[in-house]
Amino acid sequence: MLTSERVGVSYEVAERVIAHLVGSAVSRVYDRNEYLREKRAALDAWANELAMIVGEAGVGVADDDSACRESSARRRIKACAKNC
């Protein structure tokens, strides 16, 4: 679902997020960029989509401090993303 219209991640970035080889053999040799910024944005977009699916939309957009804390699902997703 990363490449769906709702999430909007490009195919190339989605492939890199799941550690698939992207591009020709020549481009893989010379392109040493890890695309961390793009992967982080993709995983953040995915976290937001999952939060909406499980009914946690709007987390962090409330008036009181307790509601502003991230959901446990979102924290787990971010922790997983950091280890990728």
DOVO-70759 format. One line per 2 residues: number of its first residue (from 1); their letters; for each residue x, y, z of N, C-alpha, C. Coordinates in Angstrom, 3 decimals, always signed. Example, Ala and Ser with C-alpha at 12.3 -4.5 7.8 and 13.67 -1.06 7.14 Angstrom:
% residues 2
1) AS) +13.190:-5.690:+7.800:+12.300:-4.500:+7.800:+13.200:-3.300:+7.800 ~ +12.850:-2.250:+7.080:+13.670:-1.060:+7.140:+12.900:+0.030:+7.870
//
This chain:
% residues 84
1) ML) +0.804:-1.212:+0.000:+0.000:+0.000:+0.000:+0.841:+1.268:+0.000 ~ +2.142:+1.150:+0.145:+2.970:+2.355:+0.128:+2.790:+3.143:-1.160
3) TS) +2.648:+2.448:-2.272:+2.540:+3.134:-3.553:+1.101:+3.486:-3.918 ~ +0.167:+3.258:-3.010:-1.227:+3.598:-3.295:-1.390:+5.106:-3.388
5) ER) -2.482:+5.543:-3.983:-2.736:+6.982:-4.093:-2.931:+7.614:-2.723 ~ -3.439:+6.852:-1.763:-3.657:+7.403:-0.421:-2.348:+7.699:+0.289
7) VG) -1.345:+6.830:+0.136:-0.064:+7.027:+0.811:+0.880:+7.815:-0.088 ~ +0.949:+7.455:-1.377:+1.656:+8.265:-2.358:+3.165:+8.141:-2.414
9) VS) +3.706:+7.012:-2.030:+5.151:+6.816:-2.090:+5.501:+6.281:-3.477 ~ +6.597:+6.776:-4.043:+7.001:+6.299:-5.366:+7.427:+4.835:-5.290
11) YE) +7.304:+4.163:-6.418:+7.666:+2.753:-6.500:+9.119:+2.539:-6.096 ~ +10.007:+3.403:-6.594:+11.433:+3.257:-6.309:+11.720:+3.372:-4.813
13) VA) +11.100:+4.341:-4.159:+11.327:+4.512:-2.720:+10.730:+3.334:-1.950 ~ +9.549:+2.890:-2.340:+8.932:+1.738:-1.679:+9.829:+0.511:-1.786
15) ER) +10.419:+0.300:-2.943:+11.325:-0.830:-3.125:+12.549:-0.690:-2.225 ~ +13.061:+0.515:-2.087:+14.224:+0.731:-1.226:+13.865:+0.525:+0.248
17) VI) +12.657:+0.912:+0.646:+12.218:+0.723:+2.027:+12.263:-0.757:+2.394 ~ +11.857:-1.621:+1.471:+11.851:-3.052:+1.765:+13.128:-3.745:+1.294
19) AH) +14.150:-2.939:+1.007:+15.507:-3.409:+0.710:+15.615:-4.220:-0.574 ~ +14.769:-3.933:-1.550:+14.911:-4.561:-2.865:+15.935:-3.791:-3.678
21) LV) +16.578:-4.469:-4.592:+17.521:-3.810:-5.489:+16.739:-2.977:-6.495 ~ +17.190:-1.758:-6.719:+16.502:-0.846:-7.633:+17.494:-0.373:-8.685
23) GS) +17.049:-0.352:-9.932:+17.880:+0.163:-11.013:+18.770:-0.903:-11.619 ~ +19.540:-0.466:-12.597:+20.449:-1.378:-13.286:+21.658:-1.668:-12.402
25) AV) +22.416:-2.667:-12.786:+23.619:-3.021:-12.040:+24.595:-1.846:-12.009 ~ +24.688:-1.119:-13.116:+25.599:+0.030:-13.182:+25.151:+1.124:-12.223
27) SR) +23.868:+1.441:-12.228:+23.398:+2.504:-11.335:+23.548:+2.104:-9.868 ~ +23.405:+0.820:-9.564:+23.577:+0.374:-8.177:+25.026:+0.512:-7.726
29) VY) +25.958:+0.374:-8.646:+27.374:+0.519:-8.306:+27.702:+1.974:-7.984 ~ +27.177:+2.905:-8.781:+27.552:+4.308:-8.633:+26.646:+5.104:-7.714
31) DR) +25.422:+4.686:-7.541:+24.485:+5.422:-6.677:+24.607:+4.892:-5.256 ~ +25.413:+5.556:-4.460:+25.665:+5.126:-3.080:+24.753:+5.830:-2.075
33) NE) +23.825:+6.619:-2.551:+22.879:+7.293:-1.676:+22.010:+6.251:-0.977 ~ +21.766:+6.432:+0.307:+20.926:+5.499:+1.053:+19.458:+5.919:+1.056
35) YL) +19.163:+7.099:+0.529:+17.799:+7.606:+0.432:+17.087:+7.607:+1.793 ~ +17.828:+7.961:+2.832:+17.266:+7.935:+4.176:+16.108:+8.916:+4.341
37) RE) +16.259:+10.113:+3.807:+15.191:+11.110:+3.926:+13.915:+10.618:+3.252 ~ +14.055:+10.057:+2.062:+12.890:+9.574:+1.325:+12.254:+8.370:+2.016
39) KR) +13.106:+7.475:+2.543:+12.576:+6.305:+3.245:+11.863:+6.720:+4.530 ~ +12.431:+7.684:+5.246:+11.803:+8.177:+6.476:+10.436:+8.777:+6.156
41) AA) +10.355:+9.592:+5.110:+9.083:+10.194:+4.713:+8.064:+9.118:+4.337 ~ +8.530:+8.077:+3.636:+7.637:+6.986:+3.249:+7.106:+6.258:+4.475
43) LD) +7.980:+5.975:+5.420:+7.550:+5.267:+6.621:+6.657:+6.134:+7.505 ~ +6.905:+7.434:+7.538:+6.013:+8.341:+8.268:+4.630:+8.369:+7.631
45) AW) +4.589:+8.408:+6.303:+3.301:+8.386:+5.605:+2.570:+7.079:+5.881 ~ +3.304:+5.981:+5.912:+2.708:+4.676:+6.196:+2.194:+4.632:+7.643
47) AN) +2.956:+5.196:+8.577:+2.518:+5.247:+9.973:+1.216:+6.024:+10.101 ~ +1.117:+7.136:+9.382:-0.119:+7.930:+9.416:-1.288:+7.139:+8.847
49) EL) -1.047:+6.411:+7.757:-2.101:+5.602:+7.151:-2.557:+4.503:+8.107 ~ -1.613:+3.823:+8.739:-1.974:+2.778:+9.694:-2.726:+3.344:+10.888
51) AM) -2.317:+4.516:+11.356:-3.023:+5.148:+12.471:-4.470:+5.447:+12.099 ~ -4.680:+5.868:+10.854:-6.052:+6.127:+10.405:-6.844:+4.824:+10.321
53) IV) -6.204:+3.756:+9.853:-6.878:+2.465:+9.713:-7.331:+1.940:+11.071 ~ -6.487:+2.072:+12.076:-6.835:+1.540:+13.396:-7.568:+2.561:+14.260
55) GE) -7.933:+3.683:+13.658:-8.747:+4.659:+14.370:-8.007:+5.582:+15.291 ~ -6.755:+5.849:+14.993:-5.972:+6.747:+15.826:-5.628:+8.028:+15.079
57) AG) -6.436:+8.379:+14.102:-6.199:+9.612:+13.349:-6.299:+10.792:+14.285 ~ -5.479:+11.772:+14.052:-5.510:+12.972:+14.873:-4.670:+12.872:+16.122
59) VG) -3.940:+11.787:+16.304:-3.064:+11.678:+17.462:-2.042:+12.792:+17.385 ~ -1.880:+13.489:+18.476:-0.944:+14.597:+18.498:-1.571:+15.921:+18.087
61) VA) -2.886:+15.946:+17.828:-3.567:+17.171:+17.441:-4.695:+17.440:+18.425 ~ -4.407:+17.275:+19.685:-5.438:+17.481:+20.706:-5.012:+18.591:+21.659
63) DD) -5.942:+18.995:+22.519:-5.668:+20.095:+23.424:-4.892:+19.671:+24.664 ~ -5.169:+18.490:+25.199:-4.487:+18.116:+26.437:-3.234:+17.308:+26.151
65) DS) -2.287:+17.352:+27.091:-0.986:+16.719:+26.901:-1.080:+15.208:+26.742 ~ -1.975:+14.565:+27.461:-2.048:+13.101:+27.395:-2.447:+12.633:+26.009
67) AC) -3.295:+13.369:+25.329:-3.720:+12.976:+23.985:-2.661:+13.295:+22.945 ~ -1.688:+14.125:+23.284:-0.644:+14.495:+22.330:+0.458:+13.455:+22.236
69) RE) +0.485:+12.511:+23.167:+1.499:+11.458:+23.092:+1.211:+10.540:+21.917 ~ +2.264:+10.035:+21.336:+2.096:+9.142:+20.192:+1.456:+7.834:+20.634
71) SS) +0.698:+7.250:+19.759:+0.093:+5.952:+20.042:+1.172:+4.884:+20.106 ~ +0.884:+3.803:+20.793:+1.865:+2.723:+20.882:+2.127:+2.120:+19.506
73) AR) +1.107:+2.039:+18.654:+1.301:+1.510:+17.300:+2.255:+2.393:+16.515 ~ +2.080:+3.698:+16.605:+2.949:+4.616:+15.874:+4.379:+4.537:+16.394
75) RR) +4.553:+4.416:+17.720:+5.900:+4.290:+18.291:+6.577:+3.021:+17.799 ~ +5.830:+1.910:+17.722:+6.411:+0.654:+17.243:+6.827:+0.775:+15.787
77) IK) +6.015:+1.444:+14.981:+6.343:+1.612:+13.570:+7.605:+2.443:+13.417 ~ +7.701:+3.531:+14.195:+8.892:+4.384:+14.106:+10.125:+3.646:+14.589
79) AC) +9.987:+2.835:+15.648:+11.125:+2.079:+16.145:+11.604:+1.086:+15.094 ~ +10.660:+0.443:+14.427:+11.015:-0.491:+13.358:+11.712:+0.253:+12.220
81) AK) +11.209:+1.432:+11.886:+11.794:+2.211:+10.797:+13.228:+2.610:+11.114 ~ +13.511:+2.911:+12.371:+14.870:+3.301:+12.748:+15.835:+2.152:+12.598
83) NC) +15.342:+0.935:+12.736:+16.215:-0.234:+12.637:+16.415:-0.696:+11.214 ~ +15.676:-0.122:+10.254:+15.798:-0.538:+8.849:+17.077:-0.041:+8.240
//
